[in-house]
Amino acid sequence: MLYIEKIVSPSDYVDRGKQSLETICLLLAYKIKYPENFFLLRGNHECASINRIYGFYDECKRRYSVKLWKTFIDCFNCLPVAAIIDEKIFCMHGGLSPELNNMEQIRKITRPTDVPDNGLLCDLLWSDPEKEINGWGENDRGVSFTFGQDVVHNFLRKHELDLICRAHQVVEDGYEFFAKRQLVTLFSAPNYCGEFDNAGAMMSVDETLMCSFQILKPVEKKKAAN
């Protein structure tokens, strides 16, 4: 018998290599099999305007059909965008938003929905922490904002939270803390797209909310035979 604790996945399931279809189908199968244990959050690549450009559309069209891609988009438009673990760990793909004043705003986001170019939903999927600033700043991505350590601290204090867990950026060791360990960036894909020598990581949270990390090291490339 397979026993599964609750699993929260912070998204970007497609556009991350040659087998996006296998990846998303496996994750959806887990969700069907373990609906109360497996939670899939939406990322910025679970969006038609993005994955049409970065590979998923082409993969669906080449291997099956455009109709299949549209079916996945309908699925992505229904995914939740945030989760709270034991009322203390706030999870999303991107980051915070200057428009986020209370959690009820997230609960009131109507689904299905596409990802807009700005606003709360956009920020939750696109914003990034930035060490060099206080408050809010422009994002080099050209979308959403960056936010400083003070924003993280004030947000956690206001909402009585302990930690923000997000993804969205490649980090060398698979995970990276920010704002005195009040925010952690997780990236689970080692050797990202064959272009980075990064590790991946998974975070486990025990019943006392103690966090630990499992590092996923990149597979060494086989040397070509002489």
Secondary structure, DSSP 8 states (H G I E B T S, - for coil): ------EEE----SSSSTTHHHHHHHHHHHHHH-TTTEEE---TTSSHHHHTTSSHHHHHHHHS-HHHHHHHHHHHTTS--EEEETTTEEEESS---TT---THHHHT--SS----SSSHHHHHHH-EE-TT-SSEEE-TTSSSEEE-HHHHHHHHHHHT--EEEE-SS--TTSEEEETTTTEEEE---SSGGGT----EEEEEE-TT--EEEEEE----------
